């Protein structure tokens, strides 16, 4: 077979990784960056030692004399550790195009009756609230207030900083906030119930519960900006049965900067209950998607490909590319010297199918 015909090296461009639930986006980028900077596809070829090292043993990030010798690598929006899905990666001139990928789609499973400090299942229980009264119709009616251009308050347990201190540090220490958390304008283009699970699922509340002391600290912080804030349980008035709390799946298309966790948290309040996120998937960001179905869709490279390459890049094929390089090439959008996005090196590649989150 003939050798690949690629644009002049080193390449600049965009591709996407199918991020699994668990690792942080920064951890993924750090590992990918180490591989990128051992590949002649993305670094100057007059550094053959870097490529040789990458072919024969576990790649290490090369300590060039200057950062200018290294390929610049960036990500187009973050994902919580809990979340899985599309993570857009820019290399070289591709990092300047990441701001074009602001709109994205999410699919999230919401569990009623419990509020957590992080607004998702990785946080500790702050309070429980009644949930049996909530119907699908109530949720559908409440969703209308969240569509379109809205103002959203970021979660108190987030990495956003106020006067140089992350918000979560204020909350954990019970330190009053210097001022209110500024609401952010965001746009929710679409928001629908994709599935109503009811009690037919295996999701349960997280076992970690804030102590009374921790709840008082959290209340102290919240009351500095919200007078009636409380972290007190409001259990069901009647015992009822042992059914699992109601869960449902939302699908939304939103602008950059939107906190899906805040949508779910605020929706729980809107229906007279509490709620938190138990699964979160980003199936699409711009034209990059987990499931290419339309012309112009670009699939994602499985994270397992990069994870394996950090242990052993393996042999090169007849074109001189290792397995991870081949996977990237097949789903890579090249950006030429003028900064124009060209066609995919091999368009319409299907993405690896992520494992369905366990209920």
Secondary structure, 3 states (H helix, E strand, C coil): CCCCCCCCCCCCEEEEEEECCCCCHHHHHHHHHHHHCCCCCCCCCCCHHHHHHHHHCCCCCCCCCCHHHCCCEEECCCCCCCCEEEEEEEEHHHHHHHHHCCCEEEEEEEEECEEECCCECCCCEEEEECCCCCCHHHHHHHHHHHCEEEEECCCCCCCCEECCEEHHHHHHHCCCCCCCCCCEEEEEEEEEEEEEEECCCCCCCCCCECCHHHHHHHHHHHHCCCCCCCCCCECCCCCCCCCCCCEEEEEEEECCCCCHHHHHHHHHHHCCCCEEEEEEEEEEECCEECCCCCCCCECCEEHHHHHHHHHCCCCCCCCCCCHHHHHHHCCCEEECCCCCEEEECCCCCCCCCCCCCCC
